[in-house]
Amino acid sequence: MFKQDRQNAIVALLNKSKSGTLSTVDIASKLEVAPMTIRRDLTEMERNKQVTRIYGGASVYIEKSTDEKKILQKEAKSEIGREVAKLVRPQMTVYLGAGTTIFASLDFLPTSSDIQYVTNSDIAFHHLAQKDANVVLTGGTYHRTTNEFVGLIAQQALNNFVFDLAFVSTNGIWKDGATTSNIAEGTVQKVAIDRSTKTYVVADHTKFDQADRFSFLQLDKTNSLITDSGISKRDYQHFKTRTNLIVGKKAEL
């Protein structure tokens, strides 16, 4: 059995399991391969967010909710949020994708009436609306895990606009591509990207060398990657050859 076929079979076995979990030994027995082979597969599959590793085995991968993601890398995301806000100017039309890194910019964004914000994020919409910003929510099919609207209605709404700036988020950057867990999420962001003069990917340093299930944008097709001061020297040297790199700074005390 080829590796990809074996890994697909592992996902199928976990989905069929009543508990959603299986031990390494059980998987190896069912697929008639050595446990060491399964351990290597599970390590790779966890990195690619196909499974979640547990002691002695694996479970079905479940994407973290927005509330769970909000508490991760809060200061790093604030650094990025401040850089996002610096790019927004009067009379611009700006797309804001869903994602907690973009949410970190909401308190910093200017809200003058001549700036038009458009978003498929329920959280971003309500936050900006409470600040009396000029903001449009796309509508569409609601994805509860990420609190965003996706699908044809969301895509059609975005096609009505021409954006000066599009800020898109990612669950991980892998082989210089921005990835996401759901193809519908990536498709909505691609529509906004295609309708925008400039595109910015926002990602804190922990997202580098991480992959999710679907790739929707290569970095060399963007105007900039915005990240935080925690970026390593190795990643800094690498990404500055792929796109313009904007690095946030720690807040002054």
KEROTI-153400 format. One record per residue (C-alpha): x, y, z; chain; residue number from 1. Coordinates in steps of 0.001 Angstrom, whole numbers. Layout:
residues N
x = X y = Y z = Z chain = A n = NUM
...
end
This chain:
residues 253
x = 0 y = 0 z = 0 chain = A n = 1
x = 1355 y = 3429 z = -969 chain = A n = 2
x = 1828 y = 6013 z = 1794 chain = A n = 3
x = -983 y = 8312 z = 614 chain = A n = 4
x = -3410 y = 5388 z = 349 chain = A n = 5
x = -2386 y = 4236 z = 3824 chain = A n = 6
x = -2888 y = 7690 z = 5323 chain = A n = 7
x = -6293 y = 8004 z = 3655 chain = A n = 8
x = -7153 y = 4626 z = 5172 chain = A n = 9
x = -6092 y = 5851 z = 8628 chain = A n = 10
x = -8456 y = 8824 z = 8363 chain = A n = 11
x = -11258 y = 6500 z = 7247 chain = A n = 12
x = -10637 y = 4142 z = 10184 chain = A n = 13
x = -10724 y = 7011 z = 12686 chain = A n = 14
x = -13949 y = 8358 z = 11194 chain = A n = 15
x = -15562 y = 4911 z = 11461 chain = A n = 16
x = -14458 y = 4441 z = 15068 chain = A n = 17
x = -17264 y = 5138 z = 17569 chain = A n = 18
x = -14898 y = 7081 z = 19833 chain = A n = 19
x = -13023 y = 8761 z = 16992 chain = A n = 20
x = -9767 y = 7356 z = 18382 chain = A n = 21
x = -7603 y = 4300 z = 17730 chain = A n = 22
x = -4322 y = 3034 z = 19107 chain = A n = 23
x = -1247 y = 2786 z = 16915 chain = A n = 24
x = -1255 y = -984 z = 17381 chain = A n = 25
x = -4913 y = -1263 z = 16307 chain = A n = 26
x = -4310 y = 804 z = 13169 chain = A n = 27
x = -1218 y = -1228 z = 12299 chain = A n = 28
x = -3135 y = -4471 z = 12762 chain = A n = 29
x = -6060 y = -3360 z = 10598 chain = A n = 30
x = -3760 y = -2163 z = 7795 chain = A n = 31
x = -1339 y = -5078 z = 8213 chain = A n = 32
x = 1772 y = -2919 z = 8529 chain = A n = 33
x = 4367 y = -2375 z = 11255 chain = A n = 34
x = 3475 y = -41 z = 14165 chain = A n = 35
x = 6625 y = 1986 z = 13404 chain = A n = 36
x = 5233 y = 2760 z = 9942 chain = A n = 37
x = 1988 y = 3995 z = 11487 chain = A n = 38
x = 3880 y = 6162 z = 13998 chain = A n = 39
x = 5730 y = 7867 z = 11134 chain = A n = 40
x = 2445 y = 8351 z = 9283 chain = A n = 41
x = 740 y = 9852 z = 12339 chain = A n = 42
x = 3609 y = 12285 z = 12911 chain = A n = 43
x = 3308 y = 13540 z = 9339 chain = A n = 44
x = -485 y = 13574 z = 9431 chain = A n = 45
x = -549 y = 15597 z = 12651 chain = A n = 46
x = 1713 y = 18204 z = 11051 chain = A n = 47
x = -694 y = 18326 z = 8102 chain = A n = 48
x = -3661 y = 18571 z = 10497 chain = A n = 49
x = -5242 y = 15339 z = 9318 chain = A n = 50
x = -5249 y = 13753 z = 12791 chain = A n = 51
x = -4630 y = 14694 z = 16410 chain = A n = 52
x = -1966 y = 12647 z = 18196 chain = A n = 53
x = -2864 y = 11199 z = 21584 chain = A n = 54
x = -869 y = 8948 z = 23875 chain = A n = 55
x = -441 y = 5624 z = 22092 chain = A n = 56
x = -2476 y = 6520 z = 19025 chain = A n = 57
x = -4514 y = 9196 z = 17268 chain = A n = 58
x = -7946 y = 10788 z = 17088 chain = A n = 59
x = -9995 y = 12577 z = 14438 chain = A n = 60
x = -8678 y = 16084 z = 13743 chain = A n = 61
x = -10978 y = 18846 z = 14991 chain = A n = 62
x = -10179 y = 22457 z = 14157 chain = A n = 63
x = -9892 y = 24775 z = 17162 chain = A n = 64
x = -12776 y = 27192 z = 17604 chain = A n = 65
x = -12331 y = 30953 z = 17324 chain = A n = 66
x = -12485 y = 31303 z = 21126 chain = A n = 67
x = -9736 y = 28695 z = 21524 chain = A n = 68
x = -7542 y = 30409 z = 18928 chain = A n = 69
x = -8016 y = 33884 z = 20426 chain = A n = 70
x = -5904 y = 33090 z = 23473 chain = A n = 71
x = -2951 y = 31877 z = 21388 chain = A n = 72
x = -79 y = 34297 z = 20617 chain = A n = 73
x = -2083 y = 37340 z = 21754 chain = A n = 74
x = 836 y = 39794 z = 21856 chain = A n = 75
x = 2198 y = 38555 z = 18527 chain = A n = 76
x = -1212 y = 39069 z = 16927 chain = A n = 77
x = -1441 y = 42567 z = 18416 chain = A n = 78
x = 1901 y = 43435 z = 16806 chain = A n = 79
x = 484 y = 42327 z = 13469 chain = A n = 80
x = -2783 y = 44172 z = 14097 chain = A n = 81
x = -975 y = 47469 z = 14585 chain = A n = 82
x = 845 y = 46984 z = 11270 chain = A n = 83
x = -2435 y = 46212 z = 9490 chain = A n = 84
x = -3983 y = 49436 z = 10779 chain = A n = 85
x = -1054 y = 51523 z = 9472 chain = A n = 86
x = -1855 y = 50457 z = 5909 chain = A n = 87
x = -5480 y = 51644 z = 5904 chain = A n = 88
x = -5977 y = 55145 z = 4499 chain = A n = 89
x = -8975 y = 57445 z = 3924 chain = A n = 90
x = -11283 y = 56626 z = 992 chain = A n = 91
x = -10114 y = 53010 z = 800 chain = A n = 92
x = -12269 y = 49918 z = 380 chain = A n = 93
x = -10823 y = 47141 z = 2524 chain = A n = 94
x = -11549 y = 43417 z = 2755 chain = A n = 95
x = -11043 y = 41762 z = 6144 chain = A n = 96
x = -10985 y = 37981 z = 6222 chain = A n = 97
x = -11900 y = 35860 z = 9206 chain = A n = 98
x = -9270 y = 34729 z = 11670 chain = A n = 99
x = -8041 y = 35739 z = 15102 chain = A n = 100
x = -4916 y = 37428 z = 13713 chain = A n = 101
x = -7109 y = 39811 z = 11726 chain = A n = 102
x = -9415 y = 40224 z = 14729 chain = A n = 103
x = -6409 y = 41581 z = 16650 chain = A n = 104
x = -6338 y = 44559 z = 14267 chain = A n = 105
x = -9931 y = 45625 z = 14909 chain = A n = 106
x = -9180 y = 47878 z = 17887 chain = A n = 107
x = -6488 y = 49690 z = 15891 chain = A n = 108
x = -8313 y = 50225 z = 12584 chain = A n = 109
x = -9404 y = 53762 z = 11656 chain = A n = 110
x = -13175 y = 54103 z = 11451 chain = A n = 111
x = -13746 y = 57318 z = 9504 chain = A n = 112
x = -16892 y = 57234 z = 7376 chain = A n = 113
x = -14982 y = 57438 z = 4080 chain = A n = 114
x = -13370 y = 54021 z = 4666 chain = A n = 115
x = -15468 y = 51075 z = 3487 chain = A n = 116
x = -14827 y = 47743 z = 5213 chain = A n = 117
x = -16205 y = 44497 z = 3807 chain = A n = 118
x = -15956 y = 41201 z = 5665 chain = A n = 119
x = -17354 y = 37686 z = 5766 chain = A n = 120
x = -16501 y = 37509 z = 9484 chain = A n = 121
x = -19389 y = 37791 z = 11918 chain = A n = 122
x = -17005 y = 38874 z = 14694 chain = A n = 123
x = -15267 y = 41571 z = 12633 chain = A n = 124
x = -18600 y = 42942 z = 11410 chain = A n = 125
x = -20137 y = 43348 z = 14863 chain = A n = 126
x = -16945 y = 44783 z = 16357 chain = A n = 127
x = -16643 y = 47457 z = 13655 chain = A n = 128
x = -20379 y = 48175 z = 13646 chain = A n = 129
x = -20218 y = 48937 z = 17372 chain = A n = 130
x = -17505 y = 51497 z = 16585 chain = A n = 131
x = -19793 y = 53099 z = 13945 chain = A n = 132
x = -17460 y = 52084 z = 11134 chain = A n = 133
x = -18760 y = 51820 z = 7577 chain = A n = 134
x = -18874 y = 48022 z = 7279 chain = A n = 135
x = -20668 y = 45451 z = 5102 chain = A n = 136
x = -21191 y = 41787 z = 6016 chain = A n = 137
x = -21344 y = 39438 z = 3027 chain = A n = 138
x = -23792 y = 36898 z = 4393 chain = A n = 139
x = -23721 y = 33333 z = 3121 chain = A n = 140
x = -23490 y = 29894 z = 4705 chain = A n = 141
x = -22404 y = 30262 z = 8324 chain = A n = 142
x = -19382 y = 28282 z = 9521 chain = A n = 143
x = -19794 y = 28120 z = 13300 chain = A n = 144
x = -16271 y = 26972 z = 14156 chain = A n = 145
x = -14661 y = 30056 z = 12617 chain = A n = 146
x = -17628 y = 32457 z = 12875 chain = A n = 147
x = -17556 y = 33311 z = 9182 chain = A n = 148
x = -19786 y = 33199 z = 6122 chain = A n = 149
x = -18746 y = 31132 z = 3113 chain = A n = 150
x = -20308 y = 29733 z = -39 chain = A n = 151
x = -21818 y = 31180 z = -3197 chain = A n = 152
x = -23704 y = 34051 z = -1539 chain = A n = 153
x = -20525 y = 35285 z = 182 chain = A n = 154
x = -18594 y = 35003 z = -3084 chain = A n = 155
x = -21255 y = 36902 z = -5036 chain = A n = 156
x = -21294 y = 39683 z = -2445 chain = A n = 157
x = -17514 y = 40114 z = -2686 chain = A n = 158
x = -17726 y = 40261 z = -6480 chain = A n = 159
x = -19698 y = 43510 z = -6123 chain = A n = 160
x = -16641 y = 45329 z = -4748 chain = A n = 161
x = -13234 y = 46467 z = -5940 chain = A n = 162
x = -10830 y = 46475 z = -2990 chain = A n = 163
x = -7793 y = 48638 z = -2420 chain = A n = 164
x = -6533 y = 46213 z = 228 chain = A n = 165
x = -7345 y = 42627 z = 1138 chain = A n = 166
x = -6134 y = 41169 z = 4432 chain = A n = 167
x = -6318 y = 37373 z = 4507 chain = A n = 168
x = -5501 y = 34946 z = 7282 chain = A n = 169
x = -4070 y = 31448 z = 7237 chain = A n = 170
x = -3846 y = 28419 z = 9502 chain = A n = 171
x = -317 y = 27734 z = 8324 chain = A n = 172
x = 2262 y = 28569 z = 5671 chain = A n = 173
x = 3662 y = 25480 z = 3997 chain = A n = 174
x = 6060 y = 25457 z = 1038 chain = A n = 175
x = 5443 y = 29209 z = 635 chain = A n = 176
x = 1689 y = 28710 z = 353 chain = A n = 177
x = -1065 y = 29943 z = 2679 chain = A n = 178
x = -3259 y = 27049 z = 3816 chain = A n = 179
x = -6628 y = 26671 z = 5502 chain = A n = 180
x = -8690 y = 23824 z = 6945 chain = A n = 181
x = -11712 y = 24243 z = 4703 chain = A n = 182
x = -11776 y = 24718 z = 939 chain = A n = 183
x = -14869 y = 26945 z = 1234 chain = A n = 184
x = -12939 y = 29387 z = 3458 chain = A n = 185
x = -10032 y = 29505 z = 1043 chain = A n = 186
x = -12344 y = 30025 z = -1935 chain = A n = 187
x = -13998 y = 33082 z = -361 chain = A n = 188
x = -10612 y = 34619 z = 380 chain = A n = 189
x = -9467 y = 33923 z = -3192 chain = A n = 190
x = -12448 y = 35885 z = -4541 chain = A n = 191
x = -11482 y = 38879 z = -2392 chain = A n = 192
x = -7845 y = 38548 z = -3482 chain = A n = 193
x = -8848 y = 38556 z = -7148 chain = A n = 194
x = -10897 y = 41724 z = -6570 chain = A n = 195
x = -8133 y = 43590 z = -4721 chain = A n = 196
x = -5313 y = 45864 z = -5864 chain = A n = 197
x = -3084 y = 44738 z = -2994 chain = A n = 198
x = -3149 y = 41566 z = -896 chain = A n = 199
x = -1591 y = 41032 z = 2522 chain = A n = 200
x = -1270 y = 37697 z = 4314 chain = A n = 201
x = -1233 y = 37948 z = 8114 chain = A n = 202
x = 426 y = 35158 z = 10096 chain = A n = 203
x = 2206 y = 35019 z = 13435 chain = A n = 204
x = 5564 y = 33244 z = 13563 chain = A n = 205
x = 4121 y = 29969 z = 14891 chain = A n = 206
x = 2259 y = 29472 z = 11585 chain = A n = 207
x = 5462 y = 29018 z = 9578 chain = A n = 208
x = 6275 y = 25507 z = 8360 chain = A n = 209
x = 2753 y = 24443 z = 9333 chain = A n = 210
x = 243 y = 22996 z = 6895 chain = A n = 211
x = -3510 y = 22706 z = 6897 chain = A n = 212
x = -5586 y = 20770 z = 4393 chain = A n = 213
x = -5977 y = 23240 z = 1515 chain = A n = 214
x = -3566 y = 25717 z = -76 chain = A n = 215
x = -5231 y = 28834 z = -1502 chain = A n = 216
x = -2464 y = 31393 z = -2147 chain = A n = 217
x = 1265 y = 31430 z = -2904 chain = A n = 218
x = 3295 y = 34133 z = -1178 chain = A n = 219
x = 4886 y = 35324 z = -4417 chain = A n = 220
x = 1382 y = 36371 z = -5539 chain = A n = 221
x = 965 y = 38707 z = -2540 chain = A n = 222
x = 2159 y = 42233 z = -1832 chain = A n = 223
x = 3349 y = 41467 z = 1687 chain = A n = 224
x = 3450 y = 38965 z = 4507 chain = A n = 225
x = 2774 y = 40637 z = 7859 chain = A n = 226
x = 4179 y = 38816 z = 10883 chain = A n = 227
x = 5448 y = 39518 z = 14401 chain = A n = 228
x = 8817 y = 40129 z = 16037 chain = A n = 229
x = 9055 y = 36494 z = 17114 chain = A n = 230
x = 10068 y = 35464 z = 13589 chain = A n = 231
x = 13326 y = 33493 z = 13525 chain = A n = 232
x = 16365 y = 34659 z = 11563 chain = A n = 233
x = 16016 y = 31632 z = 9303 chain = A n = 234
x = 12377 y = 32385 z = 8486 chain = A n = 235
x = 13126 y = 36093 z = 8062 chain = A n = 236
x = 15844 y = 35385 z = 5513 chain = A n = 237
x = 13631 y = 32894 z = 3703 chain = A n = 238
x = 10402 y = 34879 z = 3458 chain = A n = 239
x = 11995 y = 38177 z = 2459 chain = A n = 240
x = 13064 y = 36450 z = -772 chain = A n = 241
x = 9462 y = 35374 z = -1459 chain = A n = 242
x = 7513 y = 38587 z = -818 chain = A n = 243
x = 7765 y = 41933 z = 930 chain = A n = 244
x = 8020 y = 41236 z = 4655 chain = A n = 245
x = 6468 y = 43495 z = 7303 chain = A n = 246
x = 7506 y = 42660 z = 10866 chain = A n = 247
x = 5619 y = 44054 z = 13842 chain = A n = 248
x = 7189 y = 45530 z = 16945 chain = A n = 249
x = 6505 y = 44963 z = 20604 chain = A n = 250
x = 4288 y = 47587 z = 22204 chain = A n = 251
x = 6142 y = 50375 z = 23985 chain = A n = 252
x = 5526 y = 50399 z = 27719 chain = A n = 253
end
